Every structure is written in C-alpha cells, then in structure tokens.
C-alpha cells in the first residue's frame, strides 16, 4: 500500500461582477478537472459578463497521516476539495488571484483560512476524484476505539513517598516556616 498519492488537478475559476462598490470583481473557484494539464489562466467561457478561466493545475497530495481530515471533506454535502488562492501582486484585471494549492484536507484548508491572506473555497469533487480519495482513505483509515482512562489507585496507608527535598532533614521541616528553620540551624 502506498503511503501517499499524487493527482494533478486543474481548477476552474469564475470571475463575475461584484455588487459591492469597493470590489469590481468577485472570484470563486467552481470546478476541478482531475488529470488536467497546466493551462495558466486560459479563458474557457464568457457569458453575460461572467468569465470562467482554467486557472492552472496543481498536484493534490494525499498522505496516510491525514486520512481523518479527508473523511471530513468526504462527509461534506457535497464531498469537497479545497482550492487555496492568493492575491496576485500584479495589477492584471484578468488575473487578480494566483492558484496556490488544491487539497482534500479540511484541516489544512482551515489553517489557510485562519491566516486571512488566502481565498479558500470548497469545490465539489468530481465523481472520479471522490472515488479515488475515498479508496485511499478507506485503505489507510485505522479507527482507534475510545478507551476510558482508569484512575490511579488511592493509597490508604497515609505514607507520602518522595515528599520534599532530600536535603531537608525531616518531613516536618518541609512544612515549617523559614524563621523556625533558621533558629534551629543557628544552634
């Protein structure tokens, strides 16, 4: 069984006019193309002022250590992968964002969205990609049963093992005030 698997996935991004006076365009990843080759920002369709681009392709990496987070993504309605985009520094109106990563891990997507520097959107997985992620996660998922921790045994003989510092002469000296200890040492 492979420890990890890599799939090239293309991303389709929709650019539509925004209703906000502060932003001219709204950008949203809307589709995934498993096995797609890299077509950096190629216009696919234009209809009524709405543009769809093939924004590029990224490698979707599946690793056995993250199987639990893949299960979370597969449990979403619909099952989703996450497209992570970052704002492009160039002042190109047709390419306001650049593709950063595609992941099937809901936990990793949450980490990116917490920073606020990235546009993170869930996109429905095509059936072929969903089947591949399901197979990988089923092969590697090892559910650990919940085991309640048992309490430590209570000692009833009232002896305290390891009490205090070995440099202190008697156990009672641990609880004495410093002034009493000082007067004892002077004698």
C-alpha positions in Angstrom: 0.0 0.0 0.0 1.3 3.4 -1.0 2.0 5.9 1.8 1.0 8.8 -0.4 -0.6 9.5 -3.7 -0.4 12.5 -6.1 -3.0 13.6 -8.6 -2.8 16.6 -11.0 -6.0 18.7 -10.7 -7.0 21.6 -12.8 -9.1 24.4 -11.3 -11.8 26.4 -13.0 -12.3 29.9 -11.6 -15.4 32.1 -12.2 -15.0 35.9 -12.4 -18.3 37.8 -12.1 -19.2 41.5 -11.5 -19.5 42.3 -7.8 -22.3 44.2 -6.3 -20.0 45.9 -3.8 -18.8 49.4 -4.6 -15.4 48.5 -3.2 -14.7 45.5 -5.3 -15.2 45.4 -9.1 -15.0 41.6 -9.5 -15.9 38.5 -7.4 -13.6 35.5 -7.8 -14.8 32.0 -7.0 -13.3 28.5 -7.8 -16.2 26.5 -9.2 -14.8 23.3 -10.7 -12.0 20.7 -10.6 -10.6 18.8 -13.6 -8.7 15.6 -12.4 -5.7 14.8 -14.7 -5.7 18.3 -16.3 -2.5 19.7 -17.7 -1.3 23.2 -16.7 -3.2 25.9 -18.7 -2.3 29.1 -16.8 -5.4 31.4 -16.9 -6.9 30.3 -20.2 -10.4 31.8 -20.9 -12.8 28.9 -21.2 -16.2 30.7 -21.4 -17.7 34.2 -21.4 -21.4 34.7 -20.9 -23.3 37.9 -19.9 -20.2 39.5 -18.3 -19.2 36.3 -16.4 -15.9 34.8 -17.3 -14.6 31.3 -16.5 -10.9 30.5 -16.6 -8.8 27.4 -16.4 -6.6 28.9 -13.6 -4.0 26.2 -13.8 -3.2 22.8 -12.4 -1.8 21.8 -9.0 -0.8 18.5 -7.5 -3.3 17.2 -5.0 -1.3 15.2 -2.5 -2.9 12.5 -0.4 -0.9 11.3 2.6 -1.9 8.5 5.0 -1.3 10.7 8.1 -4.2 13.0 7.1 -6.8 10.4 6.3 -9.1 11.6 9.1 -9.3 15.1 7.5 -10.1 13.5 4.2 -13.0 11.8 5.8 -14.3 15.2 7.0 -14.1 16.5 3.4 -15.8 13.5 2.0 -18.6 13.8 4.6 -19.4 17.4 3.5 -22.5 17.8 1.3 -21.4 17.6 -1.5 -18.0 16.0 -0.9 -15.4 18.8 -1.5 -11.8 19.5 -2.1 -10.5 23.0 -1.2 -8.9 25.5 -3.6 -6.5 27.9 -2.0 -5.7 31.1 -3.9 -3.5 34.0 -3.0 -3.8 37.6 -4.2 -1.5 38.3 -7.1 0.7 41.4 -6.7 0.4 42.3 -10.4 -2.3 44.7 -11.4 -3.8 42.5 -14.1 -7.6 42.6 -14.1 -7.9 39.2 -15.7 -5.7 37.6 -13.0 -6.3 39.1 -9.6 -5.5 35.8 -7.8 -3.0 33.1 -8.4 -3.5 29.4 -7.7 -1.6 28.4 -4.5 -2.8 24.8 -3.7 -5.5 22.2 -4.0 -6.1 20.0 -1.0 -8.6 17.3 0.1 -7.8 18.0 3.8 -10.4 20.1 5.6 -8.0 20.7 8.4 -5.3 22.2 6.1 -7.9 24.4 4.4 -8.9 25.6 7.9 -5.3 26.5 8.7 -5.1 28.6 5.5 -8.4 30.4 6.1 -7.4 31.3 9.6 -4.5 33.4 8.3 -6.8 35.7 6.2 -4.2 36.0 3.5 -5.7 33.4 1.2 -9.0 32.8 -0.6 -10.1 29.4 0.5 -13.2 27.8 -1.2 -14.7 24.3 -1.1 -15.3 22.9 -4.6 -17.4 19.8 -5.2 -15.2 16.8 -6.1 -15.9 15.2 -9.4 -17.0 11.5 -9.0 -13.7 10.2 -10.2 -11.7 12.3 -7.8 -14.1 11.5 -5.0 -13.8 7.7 -5.6 -10.0 8.0 -5.6 -9.9 9.9 -2.3 -12.5 7.5 -0.7 -10.4 4.5 -1.8 -7.2 6.0 -0.4 -8.8 7.0 2.9 -10.5 3.6 3.3 -7.3 1.8 2.7 -5.4 3.8 5.3 -8.0 4.6 7.9 -7.5 2.8 11.2 -10.2 3.9 13.6 -9.0 3.7 17.2 -11.7 2.8 19.7 -12.2 5.1 22.6 -10.7 3.7 25.8 -11.6 5.5 29.1 -8.7 6.2 31.2 -8.7 4.5 34.6 -8.0 6.4 37.8 -4.8 5.8 39.8 -5.2 3.6 42.8 -5.7 5.5 46.1 -3.1 4.8 48.8 -4.8 4.3 52.2 -1.7 3.9 54.4 -1.2 7.7 54.7 2.5 7.5 53.8 3.8 10.1 51.4 6.6 8.8 49.1 9.1 11.2 47.8 7.9 14.1 49.9 10.1 17.2 49.9 13.7 17.7 49.2 16.4 15.2 50.2 18.5 18.0 51.7 15.8 18.7 54.3 16.4 16.6 57.4 12.8 15.7 58.4 9.5 15.6 56.5 8.1 18.0 59.1 10.8 20.6 58.1 9.1 20.9 54.7 6.1 22.5 56.3 7.9 24.6 58.8 8.2 28.4 58.4 11.6 29.7 57.4 12.2 31.5 60.7 11.9 28.3 62.7 14.4 26.5 60.4 16.8 29.4 60.7 16.7 29.4 64.5 17.3 25.6 64.5 20.4 25.9 62.3 22.0 28.6 64.4 22.1 26.3 67.5 
